[in-house]
Amino acid sequence: MPPLGRPLADGVPSPVGLARFADGPWVRLYREASPDHHDRFMATCRRARPRVVRCVLCVVCVVRPVR
């Protein structure tokens, strides 16, 4: 989810491609925290190549930096 104040953060009427957010900072879970989530994230983002700036061990830690 994009932080408030960023383009497409509010009132998005339909899904948008992840490639649109690839240049922005991303936070993702370490694989050890959730192998299924990590594997799906990596497979989904294979083409978009997001700029991961932090890896964390819990979901709350993924959402917290988005503020």
N, CA and C atoms as an extended XYZ file, in Angstrom:
201
Properties=species:S:1:pos:R:3:atomname:S:1:resname:S:1:resid:I:1 pbc="F F F"
N         0.834       -1.164        0.000 N   MET     1
C         0.000        0.000        0.000 CA  MET     1
C         0.885        1.235        0.000 C   MET     1
N         0.544        2.220       -0.804 N   PRO     2
C         1.343        3.445       -0.823 CA  PRO     2
C         0.995        4.317        0.371 C   PRO     2
N         1.942        5.077        0.887 N   PRO     3
C         1.643        5.974        1.996 CA  PRO     3
C         0.709        7.087        1.548 C   PRO     3
N        -0.056        7.613        2.489 N   LEU     4
C        -0.945        8.729        2.179 CA  LEU     4
C        -0.143        9.897        1.624 C   LEU     4
N        -0.744       10.603        0.687 N   GLY     5
C        -0.053       11.726        0.087 CA  GLY     5
C         0.749       11.343       -1.143 C   GLY     5
N         0.926       10.070       -1.398 N   ARG     6
C         1.630        9.612       -2.596 CA  ARG     6
C         0.609        9.399       -3.703 C   ARG     6
N         1.002        9.504       -4.951 N   PRO     7
C         0.060        9.251       -6.044 CA  PRO     7
C        -0.585        7.885       -5.892 C   PRO     7
N        -1.862        7.825       -6.187 N   LEU     8
C        -2.664        6.603       -6.139 CA  LEU     8
C        -2.933        6.091       -4.729 C   LEU     8
N        -2.626        6.863       -3.719 N   ALA     9
C        -2.866        6.400       -2.355 CA  ALA     9
C        -4.334        6.496       -1.977 C   ALA     9
N        -5.044        7.473       -2.502 N   ASP    10
C        -6.438        7.695       -2.125 CA  ASP    10
C        -7.355        7.517       -3.325 C   ASP    10
N        -8.474        6.874       -3.098 N   GLY    11
C        -9.523        6.796       -4.092 CA  GLY    11
C        -9.165        6.083       -5.382 C   GLY    11
N        -8.415        5.026       -5.299 N   VAL    12
C        -8.067        4.278       -6.507 CA  VAL    12
C        -9.301        3.487       -6.930 C   VAL    12
N        -9.875        3.790       -8.103 N   PRO    13
C       -11.116        3.134       -8.507 CA  PRO    13
C       -10.933        1.702       -9.010 C   PRO    13
N        -9.738        1.342       -9.424 N   SER    14
C        -9.524       -0.003       -9.946 CA  SER    14
C        -8.084       -0.426       -9.666 C   SER    14
N        -7.791       -1.709       -9.814 N   PRO    15
C        -6.415       -2.178       -9.572 CA  PRO    15
C        -5.410       -1.494      -10.501 C   PRO    15
N        -4.215       -1.305       -9.996 N   VAL    16
C        -3.136       -0.733      -10.797 CA  VAL    16
C        -1.970       -1.710      -10.797 C   VAL    16
N        -1.169       -1.682      -11.829 N   GLY    17
C        -0.036       -2.590      -11.930 CA  GLY    17
C         1.054       -2.251      -10.931 C   GLY    17
N         1.706       -3.273      -10.410 N   LEU    18
C         2.780       -3.067       -9.441 CA  LEU    18
C         3.952       -2.294      -10.036 C   LEU    18
N         4.152       -2.409      -11.329 N   ALA    19
C         5.269       -1.702      -11.964 CA  ALA    19
C         5.184       -0.206      -11.724 C   ALA    19
N         3.974        0.296      -11.529 N   ARG    20
C         3.791        1.727      -11.267 CA  ARG    20
C         4.431        2.165       -9.951 C   ARG    20
N         4.597        1.236       -9.041 N   PHE    21
C         5.157        1.534       -7.725 CA  PHE    21
C         6.599        1.052       -7.571 C   PHE    21
N         7.169        0.491       -8.594 N   ALA    22
C         8.490       -0.133       -8.497 CA  ALA    22
C         9.579        0.837       -8.052 C   ALA    22
N         9.480        2.092       -8.446 N   ASP    23
C        10.514        3.059       -8.075 CA  ASP    23
C        10.415        3.529       -6.633 C   ASP    23
N         9.265        3.330       -6.009 N   GLY    24
C         9.090        3.751       -4.625 CA  GLY    24
C         9.717        2.759       -3.663 C   GLY    24
N         9.870        3.146       -2.416 N   PRO    25
C        10.456        2.235       -1.418 CA  PRO    25
C         9.468        1.133       -1.033 C   PRO    25
N         9.960       -0.087       -0.875 N   TRP    26
C         9.158       -1.230       -0.472 CA  TRP    26
C         9.745       -1.846        0.793 C   TRP    26
N         8.859       -2.372        1.617 N   VAL    27
C         9.253       -3.139        2.802 CA  VAL    27
C         8.669       -4.532        2.602 C   VAL    27
N         9.470       -5.562        2.801 N   ARG    28
C         8.966       -6.922        2.631 CA  ARG    28
C         9.381       -7.796        3.804 C   ARG    28
N         8.677       -8.920        3.929 N   LEU    29
C         8.997       -9.882        4.990 CA  LEU    29
C        10.192      -10.734        4.588 C   LEU    29
N        11.010      -11.067        5.571 N   TYR    30
C        12.033      -12.086        5.350 CA  TYR    30
C        11.324      -13.399        5.037 C   TYR    30
N        11.937      -14.229        4.255 N   ARG    31
C        11.332      -15.513        3.906 CA  ARG    31
C        11.081      -16.357        5.158 C   ARG    31
N        11.971      -16.274        6.122 N   GLU    32
C        11.820      -17.051        7.355 CA  GLU    32
C        10.545      -16.685        8.111 C   GLU    32
N        10.088      -15.457        7.978 N   ALA    33
C         8.895      -15.005        8.687 CA  ALA    33
C         7.627      -15.606        8.086 C   ALA    33
N         7.594      -15.745        6.765 N   SER    34
C         6.428      -16.303        6.090 CA  SER    34
C         6.847      -16.777        4.703 C   SER    34
N         7.270      -18.036        4.602 N   PRO    35
C         7.738      -18.540        3.308 CA  PRO    35
C         6.720      -18.376        2.171 C   PRO    35
N         5.444      -18.664        2.453 N   ASP    36
C         4.426      -18.540        1.405 CA  ASP    36
C         4.280      -17.098        0.926 C   ASP    36
N         4.179      -16.171        1.875 N   HIS    37
C         4.036      -14.755        1.517 CA  HIS    37
C         5.254      -14.276        0.724 C   HIS    37
N         6.413      -14.609        1.212 N   HIS    38
C         7.650      -14.189        0.549 CA  HIS    38
C         7.718      -14.725       -0.876 C   HIS    38
N         7.428      -16.001       -1.046 N   ASP    39
C         7.503      -16.608       -2.376 CA  ASP    39
C         6.495      -15.980       -3.338 C   ASP    39
N         5.299      -15.696       -2.853 N   ARG    40
C         4.286      -15.051       -3.703 CA  ARG    40
C         4.706      -13.623       -4.047 C   ARG    40
N         5.218      -12.904       -3.069 N   PHE    41
C         5.684      -11.534       -3.315 CA  PHE    41
C         6.765      -11.527       -4.386 C   PHE    41
N         7.739      -12.402       -4.239 N   MET    42
C         8.850      -12.446       -5.184 CA  MET    42
C         8.371      -12.843       -6.580 C   MET    42
N         7.456      -13.798       -6.658 N   ALA    43
C         6.933      -14.218       -7.965 CA  ALA    43
C         6.113      -13.099       -8.608 C   ALA    43
N         5.309      -12.410       -7.814 N   THR    44
C         4.484      -11.332       -8.328 CA  THR    44
C         5.325      -10.155       -8.805 C   THR    44
N         6.396       -9.883       -8.092 N   CYS    45
C         7.215       -8.707       -8.393 CA  CYS    45
C         8.392       -8.990       -9.318 C   CYS    45
N         8.449      -10.167       -9.849 N   ARG    46
C         9.587      -10.540      -10.693 CA  ARG    46
C         9.814       -9.547      -11.834 C   ARG    46
N         8.743       -9.121      -12.500 N   ARG    47
C         8.891       -8.177      -13.612 CA  ARG    47
C         8.987       -6.735      -13.142 C   ARG    47
N         8.275       -6.392      -12.081 N   ALA    48
C         8.245       -4.993      -11.622 CA  ALA    48
C         9.558       -4.576      -10.971 C   ALA    48
N        10.280       -5.518      -10.388 N   ARG    49
C        11.548       -5.233       -9.704 CA  ARG    49
C        11.429       -4.082       -8.703 C   ARG    49
N        10.665       -4.265       -7.634 N   PRO    50
C        10.519       -3.194       -6.644 CA  PRO    50
C        11.829       -2.885       -5.936 C   PRO    50
N        11.946       -1.663       -5.466 N   ARG    51
C        13.141       -1.219       -4.730 CA  ARG    51
C        12.906       -1.497       -3.244 C   ARG    51
N        13.344       -2.658       -2.785 N   VAL    52
C        13.156       -3.059       -1.386 CA  VAL    52
C        14.190       -2.332       -0.530 C   VAL    52
N        13.690       -1.552        0.440 N   VAL    53
C        14.579       -0.770        1.301 CA  VAL    53
C        14.710       -1.373        2.699 C   VAL    53
N        13.832       -2.316        3.025 N   ARG    54
C        13.891       -2.932        4.355 CA  ARG    54
C        13.243       -4.300        4.314 C   ARG    54
N        13.836       -5.234        5.016 N   CYS    55
C        13.253       -6.557        5.220 CA  CYS    55
C        12.971       -6.694        6.707 C   CYS    55
N        11.784       -7.217        7.034 N   VAL    56
C        11.373       -7.303        8.433 CA  VAL    56
C        10.870       -8.708        8.754 C   VAL    56
N        10.670       -8.960       10.047 N   LEU    57
C        10.246      -10.280       10.501 CA  LEU    57
C         8.766      -10.398       10.847 C   LEU    57
N         7.997       -9.289       10.819 N   CYS    58
C         6.582       -9.379       11.157 CA  CYS    58
C         5.749       -8.448       10.273 C   CYS    58
N         4.485       -8.816       10.063 N   VAL    59
C         3.595       -8.034        9.200 CA  VAL    59
C         3.418       -6.618        9.724 C   VAL    59
N         3.291       -6.456       11.039 N   VAL    60
C         3.133       -5.122       11.621 CA  VAL    60
C         4.312       -4.245       11.240 C   VAL    60
N         5.499       -4.807       11.187 N   CYS    61
C         6.683       -4.046       10.826 CA  CYS    61
C         6.686       -3.654        9.351 C   CYS    61
N         5.935       -4.373        8.520 N   VAL    62
C         5.809       -4.016        7.106 CA  VAL    62
C         4.922       -2.792        6.976 C   VAL    62
N         3.814       -2.761        7.712 N   VAL    63
C         2.828       -1.686        7.594 CA  VAL    63
C         3.280       -0.412        8.302 C   VAL    63
N         3.948       -0.516        9.418 N   ARG    64
C         4.335        0.647       10.226 CA  ARG    64
C         5.106        1.717        9.428 C   ARG    64
N         6.117        1.380        8.625 N   PRO    65
C         6.856        2.411        7.896 CA  PRO    65
C         6.070        3.102        6.790 C   PRO    65
N         4.890        2.583        6.453 N   VAL    66
C         4.110        3.158        5.365 CA  VAL    66
C         3.496        4.492        5.729 C   VAL    66
N         3.319        4.777        6.994 N   ARG    67
C         2.676        6.033        7.420 CA  ARG    67
C         3.234        7.248        6.800 C   ARG    67
